[in-house]
Amino acid sequence: MPGYSEVTLLELVKLHAVRWGIWSLLAIPFGWYVYKHPAKHLSAEVLIKYGVGLILTLITTLFAISLSVLLNSRESVDQFWEVFSFFVYQKAALFVNAYLGLIILLNLLRHLHLLDSKMIELADLKDEFQSVYEELSYRKKDDHTPIIQIRVGNKVKNILVSDIIWVQSDDYCVKVHTSNGAYSLRKSMKRMEQELTPKGFVRLHRSVIVNRKEVDTLVYSPAPQVTLKNGQTLPIALSLLPKVKEEFRGDLGLPA
């Protein structure tokens, strides 16, 4: 090849560095296209697009390298096609393999970024519906987290049974007393007694059901009643007094 009868090792390194530098610079547009248009699956359309881009980039790169060699060696422009043919024979296969590696690498990188984006979207979606998730979790009606649902205006409020202090008869409804206020519920006292008794509640009176955990003291006479931890007193019906005594027998701090 013209101008390259003898070269030193340093000159050889410089020559290859320049050629690979040209390859790297001219590969940027093709690499950008591959990154922006990753292959979801291998198809004829993908092969044609990547193939055309690869060939055009390869020809441009070999053209630029050949031109740089002529300018550096000060050879005649008439020898361009001889130099170009030499580099096609010497570098084409190597550059093609390098482009194929670039295509694979950029596709993997792009799909990794897309996967990261999907993960972030899923995390945002989880945060967005966290309140809904918690609400649905609260609605699990089991013995571990029992709740009752009470309509407040146009909304349905979930109240933990453990937060109920006592239940009061209120005409055809009941009034559920909690530390956060009282709520009316269209349900009979008999039905409430059936639902709450297995969960630690005691019927004291035809109009009173109490959470036994909220009871502080019992008074049996002269007027049977209980005093709650909040200081409120509730009456005990004489007809229910034996049953109430039996319910509280053995409770810590309450008389047997």
N, C-alpha and C positions, 0 to 999 in steps of 0.2 A: 504494500500500500504506500502511496506517495508520502514522503515526509516522515516515515517511521522506520527507517532502517536500523537505528540504534536509539534506545531510550534507557534511562536509569530507572531504578526502582522508585525513587521519589517522583520522577516525572510520570511514571506509570500510575502511581497512586493519585496524583493530581488529575490526570486525564480521566480516570474512572470516577473520581469525585465530581468532576464537572459534568460528566455524562449522566450520572445518577442524580445530580442536582437538577439538571434539565428535565430528567424523567419525573422527578418529584414535583417540580413546579407545574409541568404540563399535565400531571395526573390529578391536580386539584379540582379542575372543573368536572372531570369524569367522576372522581370520588364523591364530589358534592351531589352530583346527579344520582349516583347509586345510593347515597345516604338518604336522600329525600324520596327516593322511589324504591324502597326495599321490596324484595320478591317474597310475596306471601306463599307462593308455591311455584315450583318449576314448571314453566309452560313455554310454548313456542314463541309467544309474544315477548316474554321476558328474555329469552335467549336472543331474539332478534335485536331488541333494544340494547341489551348489554353488549352484544356482539358488534353492532354498528358503532357504538361509543368506543369500544375497545380498539377497533380497527382504525377509526379516525384519530384517536389519541396516539396510537402506536405510530401511524404514518407521520403525524405532526412532530412527535418526539424524535423519530429517526431523521426527519428533515432538519430539525433544529440542531441535532448533534452533528450531522454531516456539515451543515453550514458553519458551525463553530470550529470544526476541525479545519476546514478550508481557510477560515479567517485567521486561525492560530498558526497554521503552517504556511500561510501566504501562497498557497497553490492557486493555479488558475481555476476560474469558475467552470471552465470546460470539463474539469475533472469531477464536477459535483456528482454526476450520476454514477461514476465509478466508486466514489466514496460512499454514496447512499446505498448502492448495491452491496458493498462490503459490510456495512452496518446492518442491513437487512439480514444478511447471512449470519453475521456474528452475534447480533443482539436481539433479533426479533423473538426467538423462542424464549429467551431469558425474560424479556420484558413482558411477553404475554403471560408467562407463569406468575410474574410479579403482579400484573393486573388482576389475574384470577384470584390470587391471594388477597389483594386489596378488596375485591368484590365480596369475597366470603367474610373478611374481617369487618367491613362496613355494614354488611347485612346483619351479622351477629350483634354488632354494637347498636345498630338502629333498633333491632327487635328487643334488645335489653333495655334501651331507653323507653320504648313503648310499653314494655312490661312494667317498668318502674312507674310510668304515668298511670297505668291501670291500677297499680297497687295504691297510689296516692288517691285516685278517684274512689276506690273502694273504701279507703280509710276515711275520706271526707263523707262518703255516703253513710258509713257506720256512725260517724259523729252526728250527722244531720238527723238520723232516725234513732239516736240513742234514747231520746225521751219516749219515742213510741215503743221501743224495745222494753224499756223499764215499765211502761204502762201495761204492756202485754204480760210482762213477768208478774206484775202485781195482780193481774186478773186470774192467775192460776189459783183455783179454789181447791186447796188441799189443806191438810192438817198442819202444815208447817207455816204457811203464811195465809191464814184465813182472812177474808175481807168481806165487806158488804158494800153494795153499790147504792148510792143515794143520789137522786136527781136534784141538782141545785140550779134553778133557772133552766137554761137550755143545755146544761152540761151534766155529765154523770161523774160523780166524785167517788173515788175508791177510799174507803176507810178501813184501816186495819182493825180487826176485832179486838186486838190487844190494847188499842187506844180508846176503846169505849169504857166509860166509867160506870154509867148506868143507863137503863132504858125506862122511859116513862110512857104510860098509856095516855093518849091524846085523842079522844073521841074515836073516830074510825081509823086513826093512824097511831104511830108511836113517835116519840121524840127521843132521838139518840144523843146522849150527852157525852161529849169528849172534852179533853183539855183545851181544844181549839174552838169550842163552841157547840151549839146544839143544832141538830138537823132533823127535819121531819121526814118520815118514811111511811108510805102507804102499805102497812102490813099489820096484821093482828098481833096482840101480845102472846097469844097461844103459839103462833107460828114463830115468833121471835124466841120464845122459851124453848121450843123444839130445836131451833138452830144454835142457840147460844149455850144451853145447859151442858152439852158435851165439851164446850170450849172454856169451862171454868166460871160460868155464870150461875147465879142462884136467884130463884123467884122468891121475893120477900113479901109481896103484896099483889093483889090483883092488878095494881097499877105500877108495880116496881119490879124490875129485874136488875141485879147488881153484879158487877165484876168482883168476884171474891178477893182478887188481888188488891182492889182499891179500898177494902174494908179495913178500918183501923181498930175499932172496938165494937162490941155488942153489948146492949143493955136488955136484959130479959124482963125486968119489972121496974116501976109499975106499968110503964108504957113501953113495950118491946120496940126497939129501934137499933139501927146501926149508925155509927159515925164513920164517915169516909175520911180518907187521908187529906182531902182538901177542906175538912171541917164541916161539910154538909151532913145533915142527918136525914135518914130515910126510915119510914115506919115499917114494922113487921106485923103482918096480920096474925092474930091469935091462932087462927086455924092452921097457919103454916109454921108456927113457932117450933113445934117438935121437929119438923123436917129441916128447918133452918139450923137448929141446934145440932142435928146430926151431920149436916153438911159442913159446919165449921168445927166439929169436934176434932181436937188434935191439932188445929192450925196454930202456928206459933204466935204467942201473944194474945190469944183469944181463950176465954174460959171454956171449959168442957162441960 
